[in-house]
Every structure is written in structure tokens, then in C-alpha cells.
Amino acid sequence: MTGAAEGYETAPWHLTWRNLAVDQLQRTESTFALGNGHIGIRGTFEEGEPRGLPGTYLNGFYEEHDLPYAEAGYGYPEAGQTVVNVTDGKVIRLLVEDEPFDMRYGTATAHDRTLDFRAGTLTRNTEWVSPTGRHVRVRTQRLVSFTQRAVVAIRYEVEPLDADTQLVLQSDLLANEPIESDTSDPRVAAALQNPLASEFSFAEDFRAVLVHRTKRSGLRVAAAMDHLIESPDGLRTTISAEDDLARLTIAVDVPRGKVLRLTKFLAYGWSAQRSIPALRAQVDAALAGAVQTGWDGLLAEQRAFLDDFWDTADIQLDGDPELQQAVRFALFHILQAGARGESRAIPGKGLTGPGYDGHAFWDTETFVLQVLTYTMPEAARDALRWRHSTLDKARERAAQLGLRGAAFPWRSINGAECSAYWPAGTAAFHVSADISDAVVRYLAATGDEEFERGCGTEILAETARLWMSLGHFDSHGRFRIDGVTGPDEYSAVADNNVYTNLMAARNLREAAASCERCPEVAEALGVTARELGDWREAAARMLVPYDAERGVHPQSEGFTEHKDWDFGNTPLEDYPLLLHYPYFDLYRKQVVKQADLVLALHLCGDSFTPEEKARNFAYYEARTVRDSSLSAATQAVIAAEVGHLDLAYDYLGEAALTDLHDVHNNVQNGLHMASLAGAWLGIVAGFGGMRDHNGEYGFAPRLPSALDRIEFRMCVRGSRFAVEIHADRATYRLLSGKPVEITHHGQACTVAEEPVTLPIPPIDPGPAPRQPPGRAPSRRHPESLRPEEPVPAT
């Protein structure tokens, strides 16, 4: 079944697009991207054209450029960082009797591409008739190895279908690939124009190596290729290398019905310090390992790796095939973003495109690492180790701002702040609490004492010091944190943002607890008993504003006193608002870009009563416009908790299908990792009701009316278990490991070898909340009982 608007076929374990749609190539190049957290390759055709936006990325590899400012100011970051499209090794051009194989010419009598979530491959099948009538079948398959992190492999097969045919293949390594940049900043465009300077080239037999260096950041990259060829007799080959191009050319006459098969192995490596010989040796060794393993061996390793992942992470949804596909698509891309990052960041777009300049944000810790902590904890650990490796930069940034401790960046590749807009960047100090929250969650879920001693305690202590210097005790003895920006970017430089304050309080408490568990680390950091006491006192006296008149928590102090945005007179074409209205007007009105206070209801839910959650959710539903892909998942989680299950289901659909439906019309620049993670959150934290407060695991499962059953899996302290949800009951069963203590709707129980089934209590959600006109999520099912035309609540 194919959704006409989306173009993809619906299937549980793969994503297929049939026929060629040139105008959709940038979009499908993102969805068909492959990666392993170290390497990312966009889903461009092997022949290089037609194409939308080519891209091959190495995690952490970037070029620097100046940041633009109309007016200078103290503390403004000076240098930006932009991900670089490195040497492209995907290119394999085909000539059929000297006619280039190009899908824009001749006739494609059949064509499809399939991303396989279980095999970890992208497969392409094309039957093509050339302009002069020669008929060939082309089948390609590629993978980015999860087990050999430096390796990409491509199998390319050509079969003449009508007559004996001369075939020529050109297999390339291509650096400084021409790209049309859509950036509006000329500094970024200049940095991306021929960013790689050649340092070394080599070619011999079927192998070639190119080494380049960026001009300003000084990073060195090596790319290498080797080949295995299976062909009829009469094969002729030549190989050459120059500064930006290495090419193996293969020519052979292939009888009708016979196959020319090329297996191409690629290896990548980069470093800020290693020499040309060292990097060349590194990629040569990676190639040797790949060739020794062979194509079939790499396929088998890839399948085994994914089998283990799905055994831990799979989610089954009965009743919505499109959403089932979207959820597995989301999990697969989250895995690709983080599996082998190994002390590198997880960018907001993963390695699927150049969006956000390849930067990592707080999205990683708050959304993506929740998924990885419970499905692939070693990947979560590695991402947190990257944050720890940037602590010196975070300390320097804090000192520059006149603060103690560590101020982690709003956006960055190497750990230095890259945001030129300080109200949304520098002032968003919640990033440091988000990172600490991810540390605490990971420690509770794994019991990783080595990580706590080596990284965790230091992160927690230095971020705690940040809050103590950023906030202060007021005349009433309350601890205030003034002049900060919370997750909602339509409110900036506000006092006592509830999300920030609650997350900071947790940060302070957990830092004190970790220092007491690791006294030797605390001593090395100079943490004193008095300092621990100050942290705990600040946490206990943290100011959490409350509007008693309205019975809700203001997002930040005074927010509920602001004038409401005039939603009724805002044309739908004026969304997103930031592109049509000045920030100063957004900042002084009650309008929310993305869930902020509602995110606090999720991550700090133990700080609110059920009644407060219901009132807060309804209040902010009427003011949230979701001009950010981060919002829908959080709204899904809390809508489910307060009982609006069909609304939660609609928000889940939006989060999970953000990229497949191109909801925000920007998938051409890469996928939205946080929204993809939101698919998992909407199910596990939303309909599963999973909460992990204080290292204790509670579930409050409920099923939306559109689904017949949900089953999800997760891992806690090495134990894997499954949660199965029906309309009236939930079943918990242990898959491996030791029994796990949990609660089910507040009732203590043990997940053990014998499955336990418990009833789901009823809930009265009360009146349905209303969204701003035109900003309700698209309905997954028209028979939904939600109001047709929601209007703002008062």
C-alpha cells in the first residue's frame, strides 16, 4: 500500500519508494541515508546524478568560519563550525555501449529503492532502456557497517537483458564535490566552497587513497577504496589518482544474461593530530579487514548486530501499519545516529544531512539519549563521554560569562559555543541541566560505577557549581535563577523558568549524592562538605512560580500575566511565527513555540500533582503552536498521562511521521533526530506511562482507541523485559537477566520469568483541551472525538 502524498510503501520492516521522482530526491536522500554514528552517507544514486544534495559526513569533522554580528558584544562566540561534505566514495558511474546510465534519459521500465531496517542496507533495483534501445538491469546494495565502524561497502551488479553489451564502470573517490549551498550566510557558503586541501593521493591495482585537510579548522581526513570484481573474460582495468579524484575504470563485454559484479569497499578516518602516513595506515588497515570479511561477511555481521538491537528495542503496534513502519524507521535512524559515535556528539540531524550546520543541541540528551539509555546503553555512555571530553571548553565559557562551573553550549560540534543569537543560545542554560539529567538517568539504568567515577561525578559537580553562581537566594530565602531562556524559544531571558529551575534543583541534589558516592573524585574536584550543603539547600529552596488565581504554573515568572497572542487573527500561512513576526513581540505574549512547562510535567513529573498536570496541560495546549519538531512528542506523553488518549495518539503520529511526511518541509537538509526519538517516547513514556524518577521505574499503561495492542521492550541494568498493553490490561514479562522491580499504576510488582498481568484502571480525562485555531495535530482517524475547530482556552 502506498500513501500517494508521501510516496512510500507501507511495510513493517522496510521503507520502499517506487519509480523516479526527481523533485523528491533531496527528501529521499535523507530518509534513505545510512550511517553508524561515525560515518553518514546520504541516499544519493551511485551514478551521482540526478541528485538533490550529496553528502558524506564524518562525525566531528567540520570547518570553521566567522560568526556574523551587526553589532559586537562581550561574550559573543566568535567562530562558527559547519559540517563538511567529505570525500564521496559512493560514486560508481555506468556506461552502456558508451551511453551514460542516467535515470533522466532513456526509460526506466522498473525502479525501486528499499531501506531495510533488519538488514541495515539500502537496495536499488532498476531496469533501464537506453536512448538507443539497450536494455540493462542494475541492482545495487550498500551498507555502513555497525561492526567495522570505518567501513562502507557497496555491491553493484549490471546485467544486459537484450543483447551482448559493452559495459564500462567508473568507481570514484571524489573530494570537494560541487554543492549548491542554501545557506543565507556568505561566511558559511565560503567555508563550504572547496573546503578540502589535497595533501596526498595514491592509486595502485584496485586500491586508492586520498588525504585532505580543512583550511581553517586544520582537520585531516583520509578516504580509501578497494574493489573485488566478478566478470566475464576480457576485463580491462585502469586506475589513477589526482588531488581531488581517484578513479578505477573497468571495461568488459558482458553477454546477455550474464552479470558484471563489482564490490566496492570504502574506509574513512580523520584526526586533528595524526600524520598523513598514520591516517593512510589507518584506512588501509580498515580496508584490509573489510576485504577479508568480504561482502557476505559484512552482511551477516550487520544482520546479527541488528537482530540484537531489535531484540532489545522493538516496538509492535497492532492497528496502524503506517505508524508501525514509522516507529521502526525512527528507531533504525536513532541507532544509525549513535551506535558507533564513540566519544563524539549526536548531531540534531544525525549524519543524514547538513541541517543545523551539523551541530549537536540539548535534543541529544533530553530526547535521543532517553531512547539509547534503555535500548543501547553503551551508545548513550559514549555520547555522554563526548560531553565530558568538552568540559574544559564548558568551564572556559562559564568563566567568560563570569560564572563558576561548566556552561555547556547551546549548539556545537567540538564543544565550543556556536550560536550567534545569545537570547536563544547563551541564555539557554538549561542545556547543562539536561546533560546532567541524562547522566543521572544513565547511571540509574546501568549502575555504571566506572562511568560515574570517570565522567559522571565531574559533570554533575561542575554543572551544580554553574547553578550556584547563576542563581541567588532572594530576601525571602528562595533560590532564584533569573534571566534565562527555557526550552520555549518564543520566551527569552525570563526569570525563574519552571523547567530550568526544577531541572537545576535535580542537578544540585544528584551532584551532592554522586559526590558522596565518589568521595575521592569529589576531593580531587575540591568539593567541600559546605559546598554539598549549599547545593542541597538551593535545591530545597528553589523557586517554582505558581499562579494561584488561574491554578497553573506560569512557564516563567509573570508569563500568565502577559497578553495572549491573537491566534484568531493569525493566518495559517504565517506559521512558523518566527518567520513572520519580530521576536520582541513573541517574547512579550503568551505564545509557546514548543512544549516547555509541559516538558517539565514529563521530566520532573514528581514535582506536580495529577490535578496540576491536567490543568497545566490544558492551559498550555491553548497556547502552543508547535513551530518546532521537538514539541509533539512531549505533548503526546502528557496527553496520554492525563487521559486524552486519542489526542496523544495524534501527537504521536505527528512526531513519528515528521520526516516521512515532511511536516516541516525541511527534510532535504536531514532528518529530525529528536522527533524520531519522540516516536519512542510517545509510546514508552506516553502510552506505556514509563517514568524513571529517582532511579525507580513506574509504568501507567493505557491504549488509545485506534490501536488493538502495543508491545515495547527495554533494558534496565542488563535485564531485558517486555510490556504488552491491551485496552483493559497490561502484561510484563522478563526476556533475560535478573528480575526487575517496577510499579504498575502505583502498585509494586516484580517482572520475572513468570509473566504478570495487571488490570488498567479507568481514568476520567475531563473536557478535551483545545489548541490554537489550525494548530491541532492531524487526526490519525477521522472518527476521533476531538472538537472539529478548537479555539483558545481562556
NORGI-V347032 format. One record per residue. N is the residue number from 1. SS is DSSP state (H for helix, E for strand, - for the rest). Layout:
[[N SS] [N SS]]
This chain:
[[1 -] [2 E] [3 -] [4 -] [5 -] [6 -] [7 -] [8 E] [9 E] [10 -] [11 -] [12 -] [13 -] [14 E] [15 E] [16 E] [17 E] [18 E] [19 -] [20 -] [21 -] [22 H] [23 H] [24 H] [25 H] [26 H] [27 H] [28 H] [29 H] [30 H] [31 H] [32 -] [33 -] [34 E] [35 E] [36 -] [37 -] [38 -] [39 E] [40 E] [41 E] [42 -] [43 -] [44 -] [45 -] [46 -] [47 -] [48 -] [49 -] [50 -] [51 -] [52 -] [53 -] [54 -] [55 -] [56 E] [57 E] [58 E] [59 -] [60 -] [61 -] [62 E] [63 E] [64 E] [65 E] [66 E] [67 -] [68 -] [69 -] [70 -] [71 -] [72 -] [73 -] [74 -] [75 -] [76 -] [77 -] [78 -] [79 E] [80 E] [81 E] [82 E] [83 E] [84 -] [85 -] [86 -] [87 -] [88 E] [89 -] [90 -] [91 -] [92 E] [93 E] [94 E] [95 E] [96 E] [97 -] [98 -] [99 E] [100 E] [101 -] [102 -] [103 -] [104 -] [105 -] [106 -] [107 E] [108 E] [109 E] [110 E] [111 E] [112 E] [113 E] [114 E] [115 E] [116 E] [117 -] [118 -] [119 -] [120 -] [121 E] [122 E] [123 E] [124 E] [125 E] [126 E] [127 E] [128 E] [129 E] [130 -] [131 -] [132 -] [133 -] [134 -] [135 E] [136 E] [137 E] [138 E] [139 E] [140 E] [141 E] [142 E] [143 E] [144 E] [145 -] [146 -] [147 -] [148 -] [149 -] [150 -] [151 E] [152 E] [153 E] [154 E] [155 E] [156 E] [157 E] [158 E] [159 E] [160 E] [161 -] [162 -] [163 -] [164 -] [165 E] [166 E] [167 E] [168 E] [169 E] [170 E] [171 E] [172 E] [173 E] [174 E] [175 -] [176 -] [177 -] [178 -] [179 -] [180 -] [181 -] [182 -] [183 -] [184 -] [185 -] [186 H] [187 H] [188 H] [189 H] [190 H] [191 H] [192 H] [193 -] [194 -] [195 -] [196 E] [197 E] [198 E] [199 E] [200 E] [201 E] [202 E] [203 E] [204 E] [205 -] [206 -] [207 E] [208 E] [209 E] [210 E] [211 E] [212 E] [213 E] [214 E] [215 -] [216 -] [217 -] [218 -] [219 -] [220 E] [221 E] [222 E] [223 E] [224 E] [225 E] [226 E] [227 E] [228 E] [229 E] [230 E] [231 -] [232 -] [233 -] [234 -] [235 -] [236 E] [237 E] [238 E] [239 E] [240 E] [241 E] [242 -] [243 -] [244 -] [245 E] [246 E] [247 E] [248 E] [249 E] [250 E] [251 E] [252 E] [253 E] [254 E] [255 -] [256 -] [257 -] [258 -] [259 E] [260 E] [261 E] [262 E] [263 E] [264 E] [265 E] [266 E] [267 E] [268 E] [269 E] [270 E] [271 E] [272 -] [273 -] [274 -] [275 -] [276 H] [277 H] [278 H] [279 H] [280 H] [281 H] [282 H] [283 H] [284 H] [285 H] [286 H] [287 H] [288 H] [289 H] [290 H] [291 H] [292 H] [293 H] [294 H] [295 H] [296 H] [297 H] [298 H] [299 H] [300 H] [301 H] [302 H] [303 H] [304 H] [305 H] [306 H] [307 H] [308 H] [309 H] [310 H] [311 H] [312 H] [313 H] [314 -] [315 E] [316 E] [317 E] [318 E] [319 -] [320 -] [321 H] [322 H] [323 H] [324 H] [325 H] [326 H] [327 H] [328 H] [329 H] [330 H] [331 H] [332 H] [333 H] [334 H] [335 H] [336 H] [337 H] [338 H] [339 -] [340 -] [341 -] [342 -] [343 -] [344 -] [345 -] [346 -] [347 -] [348 -] [349 -] [350 -] [351 -] [352 -] [353 -] [354 -] [355 H] [356 H] [357 H] [358 H] [359 -] [360 E] [361 -] [362 -] [363 H] [364 H] [365 H] [366 H] [367 H] [368 H] [369 H] [370 H] [371 H] [372 H] [373 H] [374 H] [375 H] [376 -] [377 H] [378 H] [379 H] [380 H] [381 H] [382 H] [383 H] [384 H] [385 H] [386 H] [387 H] [388 H] [389 H] [390 -] [391 H] [392 H] [393 H] [394 H] [395 H] [396 H] [397 H] [398 H] [399 H] [400 H] [401 -] [402 -] [403 -] [404 -] [405 -] [406 -] [407 -] [408 -] [409 -] [410 -] [411 -] [412 E] [413 -] [414 -] [415 -] [416 -] [417 -] [418 -] [419 -] [420 -] [421 -] [422 -] [423 -] [424 -] [425 -] [426 -] [427 -] [428 -] [429 -] [430 H] [431 H] [432 H] [433 H] [434 H] [435 H] [436 H] [437 H] [438 H] [439 H] [440 H] [441 H] [442 H] [443 H] [444 H] [445 H] [446 H] [447 -] [448 -] [449 H] [450 H] [451 H] [452 H] [453 H] [454 H] [455 H] [456 H] [457 H] [458 H] [459 H] [460 H] [461 H] [462 H] [463 H] [464 H] [465 H] [466 H] [467 H] [468 H] [469 H] [470 H] [471 -] [472 E] [473 E] [474 -] [475 -] [476 -] [477 -] [478 -] [479 E] [480 E] [481 -] [482 -] [483 -] [484 E] [485 -] [486 -] [487 -] [488 -] [489 -] [490 -] [491 -] [492 -] [493 -] [494 E] [495 -] [496 -] [497 -] [498 H] [499 H] [500 H] [501 H] [502 H] [503 H] [504 H] [505 H] [506 H] [507 H] [508 H] [509 H] [510 H] [511 H] [512 H] [513 H] [514 H] [515 H] [516 H] [517 H] [518 -] [519 H] [520 H] [521 H] [522 H] [523 H] [524 H] [525 -] [526 -] [527 -] [528 -] [529 H] [530 H] [531 H] [532 H] [533 H] [534 H] [535 H] [536 H] [537 H] [538 H] [539 H] [540 H] [541 -] [542 E] [543 -] [544 -] [545 -] [546 -] [547 E] [548 -] [549 -] [550 -] [551 -] [552 E] [553 -] [554 -] [555 -] [556 -] [557 -] [558 -] [559 H] [560 H] [561 H] [562 -] [563 E] [564 E] [565 -] [566 -] [567 H] [568 H] [569 H] [570 -] [571 -] [572 H] [573 H] [574 H] [575 -] [576 -] [577 H] [578 H] [579 H] [580 -] [581 -] [582 -] [583 H] [584 H] [585 H] [586 H] [587 H] [588 -] [589 E] [590 E] [591 -] [592 E] [593 -] [594 -] [595 -] [596 -] [597 H] [598 H] [599 H] [600 H] [601 H] [602 H] [603 H] [604 -] [605 H] [606 H] [607 H] [608 -] [609 -] [610 H] [611 H] [612 H] [613 H] [614 H] [615 H] [616 H] [617 H] [618 H] [619 H] [620 H] [621 H] [622 -] [623 -] [624 E] [625 -] [626 -] [627 -] [628 -] [629 -] [630 -] [631 H] [632 H] [633 H] [634 H] [635 H] [636 H] [637 H] [638 H] [639 H] [640 H] [641 H] [642 -] [643 -] [644 -] [645 H] [646 H] [647 H] [648 H] [649 H] [650 H] [651 H] [652 H] [653 H] [654 H] [655 H] [656 H] [657 -] [658 -] [659 -] [660 -] [661 -] [662 -] [663 -] [664 -] [665 -] [666 -] [667 H] [668 H] [669 H] [670 -] [671 -] [672 -] [673 H] [674 H] [675 H] [676 H] [677 H] [678 H] [679 H] [680 H] [681 H] [682 H] [683 H] [684 H] [685 H] [686 H] [687 H] [688 -] [689 -] [690 -] [691 E] [692 -] [693 H] [694 H] [695 H] [696 -] [697 -] [698 E] [699 E] [700 -] [701 -] [702 -] [703 -] [704 -] [705 -] [706 -] [707 -] [708 -] [709 E] [710 E] [711 E] [712 E] [713 E] [714 E] [715 E] [716 E] [717 -] [718 -] [719 E] [720 E] [721 E] [722 E] [723 E] [724 E] [725 E] [726 -] [727 -] [728 -] [729 E] [730 E] [731 E] [732 E] [733 E] [734 E] [735 E] [736 E] [737 -] [738 -] [739 -] [740 E] [741 E] [742 E] [743 E] [744 E] [745 -] [746 -] [747 E] [748 E] [749 E] [750 E] [751 E] [752 -] [753 -] [754 -] [755 -] [756 E] [757 E] [758 E] [759 E] [760 -] [761 -] [762 -] [763 -] [764 -] [765 -] [766 -] [767 -] [768 -] [769 -] [770 -] [771 -] [772 -] [773 -] [774 -] [775 -] [776 -] [777 -] [778 -] [779 -] [780 -] [781 -] [782 -] [783 -] [784 -] [785 -] [786 -] [787 -] [788 -] [789 -] [790 -] [791 -] [792 -] [793 -] [794 -]]
